[in-house]
Amino acid sequence: MQSLAIFPLFYLPPVSYFTALKTQDFNIQLEKQEHFPKQTNRNRASIASPNGILDLTIPVIRGSKMHTPIKDVKISYDLKWQRLHWLSLQTCYRSSAYFEFYEDGLAPFYQKKFEYLFDYNLQLLEWLFKQLKVNPALSFNEEYEKELPLDLDFRNQFSSKKTPPVPETKSYFQVFSDRNEFIPNLSIVDLLFNQGPQSKLYL
C-alpha cells in the first residue's frame, strides 16, 4: 500500500514542485518506472527572459521502443544543448543578485555529459536541495502503479495546463521586473538567482 506521496523527477523543477514537496516534509518517493511522457517538465524547464518565458528543453533519444521507462531514457547530444542552456541562463540571470553565488556549483551540469536523463535530473535535484538547505528523505518505486490515492499522486499535477497542486508562491523581485509583470512558477533557479539564501521562505 502506497504511503508516501510519489513525485515525478523534473529538470530544474518549477517553484510549485518544491512547495508541494514541503507539504510532504520533503519525505517522498520518486517515480522511476513510468513511461516517458512527451512535452513535460521531465526534460523541460522555464526561465525568465527579457521577452517573457523561455523554455529550455533537453533532447532525448527515444530509441526503437515507443514506451521507454523514464529511468532508461537517454540524453541526446546531437545538438549542443548544454552550451545553449548555459548561455541562456547566463544571459537571462547574469545581472540577478545571486547568479554568481550559484554559478560555480551549477556550471558542471552543463559541462559533464550524463547518459541518462533520470540520473542527470536526480543529481541536479540533490544540488538544488543543498542550495535550499533541505535534507529530504527520497526513495524510489520498484514498479509502476497506475492507480494511486489522489492526495499521494503528484505525477501529473505540474502540467502547464493545470493549476499547480499548491497555493501560488508569493511574488518576489525578478530580474526583468522593470519590463515584465511577475511570472509565477518558473524554474526554482529563477527564485534562487533572485532571492538567494532567502528562497526557502518563498516555498
C-alpha distance (Angstrom), angle and dihedral (degrees) to the residues before:
residue distance angle dihedral
M1 . . .
Q2 3.79 . .
S3 3.81 109.2 .
L4 3.80 101.7 163.8
A5 3.77 125.9 66.7
I6 3.78 110.8 -106.4
F7 3.80 120.9 -138.8
P8 3.79 133.8 -173.1
L9 3.79 118.7 -119.3
F10 3.79 112.2 -114.6
Y11 3.80 138.5 -170.1
L12 3.84 107.4 -110.5
P13 3.83 90.6 -22.0
P14 3.81 123.9 -135.6
V15 3.79 120.8 -97.7
S16 3.82 91.1 -105.8
Y17 3.81 89.0 61.7
F18 3.79 91.2 62.3
T19 3.79 92.1 42.7
A20 3.81 88.2 54.5
L21 3.81 90.2 47.8
K22 3.80 88.3 53.4
T23 3.82 90.6 56.4
Q24 3.82 85.8 59.4
D25 3.83 92.5 47.2
F26 3.82 86.8 -114.0
N27 3.81 89.2 -73.1
I28 3.78 103.6 127.1
Q29 3.77 147.0 133.7
L30 3.80 120.5 -118.9
E31 3.80 120.0 -137.7
K32 3.79 108.1 -118.2
Q33 3.80 102.9 158.8
E34 3.81 105.3 51.7
H35 3.79 120.6 115.1
F36 3.78 110.7 -102.1
P37 3.82 108.1 -95.8
K38 3.80 118.5 -149.3
Q39 3.80 124.7 -121.3
T40 3.79 99.5 16.7
N41 3.78 136.7 119.8
R42 3.79 89.9 -93.3
N43 3.79 87.0 93.4
R44 3.80 102.1 8.4
A45 3.80 135.7 72.7
S46 3.81 132.1 -176.5
I47 3.80 123.3 -138.3
A48 3.80 135.5 173.2
S49 3.79 119.0 -95.9
P50 3.82 130.4 175.9
N51 3.82 87.1 -96.1
G52 3.79 97.4 46.7
I53 3.79 129.4 -96.8
L54 3.80 117.9 15.2
D55 3.81 118.7 -167.8
L56 3.80 119.5 -147.1
T57 3.81 113.5 -159.8
I58 3.80 128.5 -168.9
P59 3.82 109.8 -143.8
V60 3.78 114.0 -131.8
I61 3.78 136.5 -161.4
R62 3.78 109.3 -119.3
G63 3.79 95.1 -170.7
S64 3.78 123.9 -164.7
K65 3.80 96.1 -50.1
M66 3.77 121.5 86.7
H67 3.79 92.1 -152.5
T68 3.78 113.9 46.2
P69 3.82 120.8 176.6
I70 3.79 109.9 -118.4
K71 3.81 91.1 -118.8
D72 3.82 90.1 60.0
V73 3.81 99.0 47.1
K74 3.79 110.1 118.7
I75 3.78 126.3 -149.2
S76 3.79 117.8 -118.9
Y77 3.78 119.1 -135.5
D78 3.81 96.4 -176.3
L79 3.79 86.4 111.0
K80 3.80 121.9 44.4
W81 3.79 92.4 -116.7
Q82 3.82 94.5 151.2
R83 3.79 91.1 60.1
L84 3.82 91.0 45.1
H85 3.82 93.8 48.9
W86 3.78 93.1 46.9
L87 3.80 92.6 47.9
S88 3.80 89.0 49.1
L89 3.80 91.9 51.3
Q90 3.79 91.1 47.7
T91 3.80 93.8 46.4
C92 3.80 94.1 46.9
Y93 3.81 99.3 40.7
R94 3.79 108.4 25.1
S95 3.81 89.5 103.7
S96 3.82 94.6 46.4
A97 3.79 118.9 110.5
Y98 3.81 97.8 -110.7
F99 3.81 108.8 25.1
E100 3.80 92.7 106.9
F101 3.81 89.8 48.2
Y102 3.84 90.9 62.6
E103 3.80 100.7 26.3
D104 3.81 99.2 94.9
G105 3.81 92.6 49.0
L106 3.79 95.3 47.6
A107 3.82 99.7 40.8
P108 3.85 95.9 76.0
F109 3.81 89.6 64.2
Y110 3.79 87.1 65.1
Q111 3.80 94.7 46.6
K112 3.80 105.5 43.0
K113 3.80 117.6 71.0
F114 3.79 115.9 -130.9
E115 3.79 118.9 -163.5
Y116 3.80 98.4 -151.3
L117 3.79 127.7 48.2
F118 3.80 91.6 -144.6
D119 3.81 92.8 56.7
Y120 3.78 91.8 46.3
N121 3.80 93.7 49.7
L122 3.80 92.0 45.1
Q123 3.79 94.3 53.3
L124 3.79 90.1 46.1
L125 3.80 90.3 50.4
E126 3.80 91.3 50.5
W127 3.81 89.4 51.1
L128 3.81 90.6 50.0
F129 3.80 91.4 51.2
K130 3.79 89.6 54.9
Q131 3.80 91.7 52.0
L132 3.81 90.0 50.1
K133 3.83 90.7 48.1
V134 3.81 90.7 -121.9
N135 3.80 126.0 145.9
P136 3.80 105.0 -158.3
A137 3.78 128.7 -169.3
L138 3.80 104.0 -135.1
S139 3.78 129.1 -177.8
F140 3.82 133.7 165.5
N141 3.78 132.6 -129.2
E142 3.80 118.1 -115.4
E143 3.80 96.3 -152.9
Y144 3.77 137.0 18.6
E145 3.80 117.2 -98.4
K146 3.77 113.1 -163.8
E147 3.79 97.0 -168.5
L148 3.79 119.1 50.1
P149 3.81 133.3 156.7
L150 3.80 108.1 -82.1
D151 3.79 93.1 -124.9
L152 3.81 90.3 57.6
D153 3.81 100.8 40.1
F154 3.81 113.2 86.2
R155 3.80 96.1 153.9
N156 3.79 95.4 108.2
Q157 3.79 100.3 24.1
F158 3.80 100.0 96.8
S159 3.79 101.6 60.7
S160 3.80 115.4 136.3
K161 3.80 86.2 -125.5
K162 3.79 92.4 58.5
T163 3.77 133.3 68.7
P164 3.82 108.1 -107.1
P165 3.83 112.2 -99.9
V166 3.81 91.2 -120.1
P167 3.82 134.2 51.6
E168 3.79 115.0 -77.4
T169 3.79 115.0 -91.1
K170 3.77 114.5 -105.9
S171 3.77 111.6 -103.5
Y172 3.79 121.3 -93.6
F173 3.79 134.4 -176.2
Q174 3.80 111.1 -76.2
V175 3.76 126.3 -162.9
F176 3.81 94.6 -110.4
S177 3.80 97.1 38.3
D178 3.80 88.9 125.4
R179 3.82 91.5 67.5
N180 3.83 106.2 19.3
E181 3.77 132.4 51.9
F182 3.81 115.3 -117.5
I183 3.81 109.6 -69.3
P184 3.82 110.3 -149.1
N185 3.78 127.6 -148.3
L186 3.78 100.5 18.0
S187 3.80 120.8 152.3
I188 3.78 115.2 -56.3
V189 3.83 88.1 -112.8
D190 3.80 88.7 68.9
L191 3.79 88.4 60.2
L192 3.81 93.1 43.3
F193 3.79 95.1 48.6
N194 3.80 91.7 49.1
Q195 3.81 102.4 36.7
G196 3.79 104.6 22.5
P197 3.83 115.2 -175.2
Q198 3.82 89.6 4.1
S199 3.81 91.6 64.2
K200 3.79 94.5 97.1
L201 3.80 89.5 63.6
Y202 3.82 90.2 64.7
L203 3.80 96.2 56.0
